[in-house]
Amino acid sequence: MAAERAAKVGTTTALLVLAGAALAAYGLDQLSKFLVVSNLTEGEVVPVLGSVLQWQFVRNPGAAFSLASGMTWIFTILAATVITFIIWFSRRIRSVAWALVFGLLLGGVLGNLTDRLFREPSFGLGHVIDFISTPWLLPAIYNVADMAIVSSMVLFMILTIRGVGLDGTRETRAPKTDRADASATTALDGDAPSGETTAAGDADGPRAAAVAEA
């Protein structure tokens, strides 16, 4: 109960957490992209931890993890729609965890949308800067914004599976033993079979008559 009360916060606190997570994700994404563009040559591969982690500067016209290239305008519109929805929906959040989910999602989507709007080749069709390569884990190249988006999805699934609501409360289910006891109580409180009622009535009849005669 204490944990649930701690997780349940006011609208202002939730909005501050959401905004902080969004700004952190967005700021780190844009800073890392600036450093990559300033210091790396496109296509260059820089080993960081051997084949485990590498920097590889590419320009991605598609979605996260270099998927669906050639559909830049569609992803630009979708990203703008997601951002609008998060801003509108944020007033319903009362949970720090859910605020973090939407904050990471907002920062990640906004980071890639900034690239699509303001980078070459043109407004709305800009290519996203990707540079993180982990060949042992994923064949695609991604960026900090992609990591924020994926992290928000993972946290979203965890909260959903655990039944945590937007207000920070958690759905609880009665144990099987409690449900069995409730069923038994309901059965006992119900009408008795007609045979038993008749027998009880027949037994009570003579006793009532005897009491009346006395």
Secondary structure, DSSP 8 states (H G I E B T S, - for coil): -HHHHHHB--HHHHHHHHHHHHHHHHHHHHHHHHHHHHH--TT-EEESSTTSSEEEEEEESSSGGG-STT-HHHHHHHHHHHHHHHHHHGGG--BHHHHHHHHHHHHHHHHHHHHHHHSSSSTT---EEEEEE-TTT-SSEE-HHHHHHHHHHHHHHHHHHHTB-TTS-B-----HHHHHHHHHHHHHHS---HHHHHHHHHHHHHHHHHHHH-
